[in-house]
Amino acid sequence: MTDEKTWDFDEWAETYDRWVDSDDPVYARYDDVLDRVAELSGAAPGWKILDIGTGTGKLAERLLVQGAKVIGLDPSQKMLDKAAAKPGCRGMELIHLQEPFFNLPYPDEVFDAVVSTYAFHHVFPAKKAACINEMVRVVKPGGSWVLGDLIFRNGAAEKAALERYDWMEDEYFARIDELSPVFKSLGMDLHSRQFTPVTWVLWAVKPGRD
């Protein structure tokens, strides 16, 4: 793709929770993915976690119940309004940010973990490396970066899936073989676990100080 798309996330706000709880194949094992991301984040009382693309707060609820302090960023105010209305999201900080993966308004190394689910595939491919660098920047040494999304091992796997599954949209899917070198340059190893033919959880730990 050479042209960057414009997304209207507000239009999904009313139906998002129903979609992810439906039998739509895009969201197969959705709860399993969010549970694993929450687990890998290490969420615990006193932990400060940044949830990028928090949407209606489905992941944030899992982090909050573990006692973590959660800040959720999202480009859709209507999504954030849905999250704010949920008892399970009470106490989290919700911030409307048009490009929540870019230029994070926080100093270096302030979060115990940075997490994101089902949002990174909206980031234009040429910007993904810069986004990872920005997310890792705000993670404390020893903290975690965790992502759950529609992802592929490489370009061939993506091409095969788009040809095989007529319900797949052609979006900006991350590829593990392209992300791994980005993490290597940061001194981090990228780990992965596949949940469905098109869904993965990726994670990496920022090196601690000697």
C-alpha positions in Angstrom: 0.0 0.0 0.0 1.3 3.4 -0.9 -1.6 5.6 0.3 -2.3 6.1 4.0 -5.9 5.5 4.9 -8.1 7.8 7.1 -10.0 5.9 9.8 -13.3 6.8 11.4 -13.3 5.0 14.7 -16.3 6.8 16.1 -18.6 4.9 13.9 -17.6 1.6 15.5 -18.2 2.8 19.1 -21.8 1.7 19.4 -21.2 -1.8 18.1 -17.6 -2.6 19.0 -18.3 -4.7 22.1 -20.9 -6.7 20.3 -18.6 -7.4 17.4 -15.8 -8.7 19.5 -18.2 -10.9 21.4 -19.7 -12.3 18.2 -18.6 -15.2 16.0 -16.9 -12.8 13.6 -13.7 -14.6 12.6 -11.6 -11.4 12.8 -12.2 -11.6 16.6 -11.8 -15.4 17.1 -10.2 -16.0 20.6 -10.5 -12.3 21.4 -10.8 -12.9 25.1 -7.9 -15.3 25.1 -5.7 -12.7 23.4 -6.7 -10.0 25.9 -6.1 -12.4 28.8 -2.7 -13.2 27.6 -1.7 -9.6 27.0 -2.9 -8.7 30.5 -0.9 -11.6 31.9 2.3 -10.6 30.0 2.0 -7.0 31.1 2.7 -8.1 34.7 -0.2 -5.9 35.9 -0.1 -5.7 39.7 -1.1 -3.2 42.5 0.9 0.0 42.0 1.9 -0.7 38.5 1.4 2.0 35.9 0.4 0.8 32.5 -0.2 2.6 29.2 -3.0 1.1 27.0 -2.7 2.5 23.5 -5.9 2.3 21.4 -7.8 1.4 24.6 -11.1 1.7 22.7 -14.1 0.7 25.0 -11.7 -0.4 27.7 -12.0 -4.2 27.2 -8.3 -4.8 28.0 -8.1 -2.0 30.6 -10.7 -3.8 32.7 -8.4 -6.8 33.0 -5.5 -4.6 34.1 -7.5 -2.6 36.6 -8.9 -5.6 38.3 -5.3 -6.6 39.0 -4.8 -3.3 40.8 -2.8 -1.5 38.1 -3.1 2.2 37.4 -4.1 2.4 33.7 -3.9 5.3 31.3 -5.9 4.7 28.1 -5.2 6.6 24.9 -7.5 6.5 21.9 -8.3 8.6 18.8 -12.1 8.1 19.3 -13.9 10.2 21.9 -17.0 8.1 21.5 -15.0 4.9 22.2 -13.6 6.6 25.3 -17.1 7.6 26.4 -18.1 4.0 26.2 -15.1 3.0 28.4 -15.9 5.8 30.9 -19.4 4.5 31.4 -18.2 1.0 32.4 -17.9 0.2 36.1 -14.9 -1.9 35.3 -13.1 1.1 34.0 -13.7 3.3 36.9 -10.6 5.0 38.1 -8.6 4.8 34.8 -7.4 7.9 33.0 -8.8 8.3 29.5 -7.1 10.6 27.0 -8.3 11.5 23.6 -5.2 11.6 21.3 -5.6 11.7 17.5 -2.5 9.7 16.9 -2.0 7.7 20.1 1.1 5.7 18.9 3.1 8.9 18.1 4.7 11.5 20.2 3.5 10.1 23.5 3.1 13.0 26.0 5.1 11.3 28.7 8.8 11.4 29.8 11.1 8.5 29.3 10.8 5.4 31.4 7.6 6.1 33.3 5.4 3.0 32.7 5.8 -0.5 34.0 4.3 -1.8 30.8 2.9 -0.5 27.5 0.2 -2.6 25.9 -2.1 -2.5 22.9 -4.7 -4.8 21.3 -6.3 -4.7 17.9 -5.1 -1.2 17.1 -1.6 -1.5 15.7 -2.9 -2.7 12.3 -4.1 0.9 11.7 -0.6 2.3 11.8 0.9 2.9 8.4 3.8 0.4 7.6 6.5 3.1 7.2 5.6 4.4 10.7 5.6 1.2 12.6 9.3 1.2 13.6 9.0 4.7 14.9 5.9 3.8 16.9 7.8 0.9 18.5 10.7 3.1 19.4 8.2 5.6 21.0 6.4 3.0 23.0 9.6 1.5 24.3 10.9 4.9 25.2 8.3 5.3 27.9 8.7 1.8 29.4 10.9 1.5 32.5 13.9 -0.7 32.4 12.7 -4.3 33.0 9.2 -3.4 31.9 7.2 -5.0 29.2 5.9 -4.1 25.7 2.9 -6.3 24.7 0.8 -6.3 21.6 -2.2 -8.5 20.5 -3.4 -8.0 17.0 -3.9 -9.3 13.5 -0.3 -10.1 12.6 1.6 -12.3 10.2 5.0 -14.0 10.3 6.0 -12.5 7.0 4.7 -11.1 3.7 4.1 -14.5 2.2 1.9 -15.5 5.2 -0.1 -12.3 4.9 -0.6 -12.7 1.1 -1.8 -16.3 1.6 -4.3 -15.3 4.3 -5.7 -12.5 2.2 -6.2 -14.9 -0.6 -7.7 -17.6 1.6 -10.0 -15.7 3.9 -12.6 -13.5 2.1 -13.5 -11.8 5.4 -10.0 -10.3 5.7 -9.6 -6.6 4.9 -6.3 -5.4 3.4 -5.0 -3.3 6.2 -1.6 -2.4 7.7 -0.8 -5.7 9.4 2.5 -6.0 11.2 4.9 -8.7 10.2 7.1 -10.4 12.7 10.1 -10.7 10.5 10.1 -6.9 10.1 9.5 -6.1 13.7 12.2 -8.4 15.1 15.1 -6.2 13.9 13.5 -3.1 15.4 13.6 -4.7 18.8 17.1 -6.1 18.2 18.2 -2.5 17.7 16.8 -1.7 21.1 18.6 -4.6 22.7 15.3 -6.5 23.1 14.2 -10.0 21.9 10.7 -10.2 20.4 8.7 -13.2 21.5 5.5 -14.4 19.8 2.6 -16.8 20.2 0.0 -17.5 17.6 -3.7 -17.7 18.6 -5.5 -18.0 15.3 -4.3 -18.2 11.7 -4.2 -14.4 11.7 -3.9 -13.4 15.3 -0.8 -13.2 17.5 0.4 -11.9 20.8 3.9 -10.3 20.7 6.0 -9.2 23.6 9.4 -8.0 24.6 11.1 -6.9 27.8 13.2 -3.7 28.0 16.7 -4.4 29.4 17.1 -3.5 33.0 19.9 -1.2 34.2 23.1 -2.9 35.2 
